[in-house]
């Protein structure tokens, strides 16, 4: 997957369109969050030592929650209206 990074820069003397700046900043934040999420996924054999303790914690917590009898989260939200265009932009 190829992620296009965006950046919004503004010098004190430059002229800008407020909506354009907001759009650019929003895109940069979205790209950053996508990149962060992708970098947070590891194959089991590649998990850094600092996160090994989380495997046991997650297993214990999932068992604990299951044992409470609470229902699983099954709701799925509809994608945003811009989802398809954004996927194409990111190369999906």
PAZAPA-4460 file (N, C-alpha, C; in steps of 0.05 Angstrom, whole numbers, plus 32768, in hexadecimal, padded with zeros to 4 digits):
% residues 92
    n_x    n_y    n_z   ca_x   ca_y   ca_z    c_x    c_y    c_z   seq   type   mol
   8011   7FE9   8000   8000   8000   8000   8012   8019   8000     1      X     A
   800B   802B   7FEF   801A   8044   7FEE   800A   805A   7FFB     2      X     A
   8016   8068   800D   8007   807E   801B   8013   8098   8012     3      X     A
   8002   80A9   8009   800B   80C4   8000   800A   80D6   8018     4      X     A
   8020   80E2   801E   8020   80F5   8035   801A   8111   802C     5      X     A
   800B   811E   803C   8003   813A   8036   800F   814C   804B     6      X     A
   8013   8164   8044   801C   8177   8058   8010   8193   8052     7      X     A
   8009   81A0   8067   7FFE   81BB   8064   8012   81CE   8071     8      X     A
   801D   81E0   8062   8030   81F3   806D   8025   820F   8068     9      X     A
   802B   8221   807A   8021   823C   8078   8034   824F   8085    10      X     A
   803E   8261   8076   804F   8276   8082   803E   828E   808A    11      X     A
   8047   829D   809C   8037   82B4   80A5   8030   82C7   808F    12      X     A
   8040   82C9   807B   803B   82DC   8065   802B   82D1   804E    13      X     A
   8026   82B6   804E   8018   82AB   8037   7FFA   82AF   8038    14      X     A
   7FEE   82AF   8021   7FD1   82B1   801F   7FC7   8294   801D    15      X     A
   7FB0   828F   8029   7FA5   8275   8028   7F87   8275   8029    16      X     A
   7F7B   8260   801F   7F5E   825C   8021   7F5A   824A   803A    17      X     A
   7F4B   8254   804D   7F46   8246   8066   7F3C   822A   8062    18      X     A
   7F29   8226   8050   7F1E   820C   804B   7F32   81F9   803F    19      X     A
   7F43   8204   802D   7F58   81F4   8021   7F6C   81EB   8036    20      X     A
   7F73   81FC   8048   7F86   81F6   805D   7F7A   81E0   806F    21      X     A
   7F61   81E3   8076   7F54   81CF   8087   7F53   81B4   8078    22      X     A
   7F4D   81B4   805E   7F4D   819B   804F   7F69   818E   804E    23      X     A
   7F7D   819E   804A   7F99   8193   8049   7FA1   8188   8064    24      X     A
   7F9A   8196   8079   7FA2   818D   8094   7F92   8173   809B    25      X     A
   7F79   8172   8093   7F69   815A   8097   7F75   8142   8088    26      X     A
   7F7D   8146   806F   7F89   8131   805F   7FA4   8128   806C    27      X     A
   7FB4   813A   8075   7FCD   8134   8082   7FC9   8123   809B    28      X     A
   7FB5   812A   80AB   7FAF   811C   80C3   7FA5   8100   80BC    29      X     A
   7F93   80FE   80A9   7F89   80E4   80A0   7FA0   80D2   8097    30      X     A
   7FB2   80DD   8086   7FC8   80CD   807D   7FDA   80C4   8094    31      X     A
   7FDE   80D6   80A7   7FEE   80CF   80BF   7FE1   80B8   80CE    32      X     A
   7FC7   80BA   80D3   7FBA   80A5   80E2   7FBA   808A   80D3    33      X     A
   7FB7   808B   80B9   7FB8   8072   80A9   7FD4   8066   80AB    34      X     A
   7FE8   8076   80A8   8004   806D   80AA   8009   8062   80C5    35      X     A
   8000   806F   80DA   8004   8066   80F5   7FF6   804B   80F9    36      X     A
   7FDE   8048   80F0   7FD0   802F   80F3   7FDE   8018   80E4    37      X     A
   7FE8   801D   80CC   7FF6   8009   80BD   800F   8001   80CB    38      X     A
   801E   8014   80D6   8037   800E   80E4   8032   7FFF   80FF    39      X     A
   801A   7FFF   8109   8014   7FF2   8122   800D   7FD4   811F    40      X     A
   800C   7FCA   8107   8005   7FAE   8102   801F   7F9F   80FD    41      X     A
   8022   7F89   810D   803A   7F78   810A   8031   7F5C   8106    42      X     A
   8041   7F4D   80F7   803E   7F30   80F6   8046   7F25   8111    43      X     A
   803A   7F0F   811A   803F   7F06   8135   805D   7F02   813A    44      X     A
   806C   7EF8   8127   8089   7EF4   812B   8099   7F0D   812B    45      X     A
   808E   7F24   8122   809C   7F3D   8120   8095   7F50   8136    46      X     A
   8084   7F48   8149   807B   7F5A   815E   8093   7F62   8170    47      X     A
   8098   7F7C   8173   80AE   7F85   8184   80AA   7F7C   81A1    48      X     A
   80C0   7F77   81AE   80BF   7F6D   81CA   80AE   7F7E   81DC    49      X     A
   80AE   7F98   81D8   80A0   7FAB   81E9   8081   7FA6   81E9    50      X     A
   8078   7F98   81D4   805B   7F93   81D1   8053   7F76   81D8    51      X     A
   8066   7F65   81DE   8061   7F49   81E4   804D   7F46   81FC    52      X     A
   8050   7F57   8210   803E   7F55   8227   8021   7F5B   8220    53      X     A
   801D   7F6A   820A   8002   7F70   8202   7FF2   7F58   81F7    54      X     A
   8001   7F44   81ED   7FF3   7F2C   81E3   7FE4   7F1F   81F9    55      X     A
   7FF2   7F1A   8210   7FE5   7F0D   8227   7FCE   7F1F   8232    56      X     A
   7FD3   7F39   8234   7FBF   7F4C   823E   7FA6   7F4A   822D    57      X     A
   7FA9   7F4C   8212   7F92   7F4B   8200   7F83   7F30   8202    58      X     A
   7F92   7F1B   8205   7F85   7F00   8208   7F75   7EFF   8221    59      X     A
   7F80   7F09   8237   7F72   7F09   8251   7F59   7F1B   8250    60      X     A
   7F5C   7F33   8245   7F46   7F45   8244   7F2F   7F3B   8232    61      X     A
   7F36   7F2F   821B   7F22   7F24   820A   7F12   7F0E   8217    62      X     A
   7F21   7EFC   8226   7F13   7EE7   8235   7F01   7EF3   824B    63      X     A
   7F0B   7F07   8259   7EFC   7F14   826E   7EE2   7F20   8263    64      X     A
   7EE4   7F2E   824D   7ECD   7F3B   8241   7EB9   7F26   8237    65      X     A
   7EC3   7F10   822B   7EB2   7EFB   8221   7EA3   7EEE   8239    66      X     A
   7EB1   7EEA   824F   7EA5   7EDD   8266   7E8F   7EEE   8274    67      X     A
   7E8F   7F08   826F   7E7A   7F19   827A   7E60   7F15   826C    68      X     A
   7E61   7F09   8255   7E48   7F04   8246   7E40   7F1C   8235    69      X     A
   7E50   7F31   8235   7E49   7F49   8225   7E49   7F41   8207    70      X     A
   7E36   7F4C   81F8   7E35   7F46   81DC   7E4D   7F52   81CC    71      X     A
   7E54   7F44   81B7   7E6A   7F4E   81A6   7E60   7F67   8197    72      X     A
   7E72   7F78   8190   7E6B   7F90   8180   7E68   7F86   8163    73      X     A
   7E50   7F88   8159   7E4A   7F7F   813E   7E41   7F95   812B    74      X     A
   7E3E   7FAD   8136   7E36   7FC3   8125   7E4D   7FCC   8113    75      X     A
   7E46   7FD2   80FA   7E59   7FDC   80E7   7E4E   7FF7   80DD    76      X     A
   7E5F   800B   80DE   7E56   8025   80D4   7E59   8026   80B6    77      X     A
   7E48   8036   80A9   7E4A   803A   808D   7E63   804A   8087    78      X     A
   7E71   8045   8070   7E88   8055   806A   7E81   8072   8064    79      X     A
   7E93   8084   8068   7E8F   80A0   8062   7E89   80A3   8044    80      X     A
   7E7B   80B7   803B   7E75   80BB   801F   7E8E   80BE   800E    81      X     A
   7EA4   80C6   801A   7EBD   80CB   800B   7ECF   80B2   800C    82      X     A
   7EC6   809C   8017   7ED7   8085   801B   7EE3   807A   8001    83      X     A
   7ED2   8076   7FED   7EDB   806A   7FD3   7EF0   807C   7FC6    84      X     A
   7EEB   8096   7FC5   7EFE   80A8   7FB9   7F19   80A8   7FC8    85      X     A
   7F17   80A6   7FE3   7F2F   80A6   7FF3   7F3F   808C   7FEF    86      X     A
   7F31   8075   7FEC   7F3E   805C   7FE6   7F4E   805D   7FCC    87      X     A
   7F41   8068   7FB8   7F4E   806B   7F9E   7F67   807D   7FA0    88      X     A
   7F64   8093   7FAF   7F7A   80A6   7FB3   7F92   8098   7FC0    89      X     A
   7F8C   8085   7FD3   7FA1   8078   7FE2   7FAB   805F   7FD3    90      X     A
   7F9E   8058   7FBD   7FA7   8041   7FAD   7F9B   8027   7FB5    91      X     A
   7F84   8027   7FC1   7F77   800D   7FC8   7F67   8004   7FB0    92      X     A
***
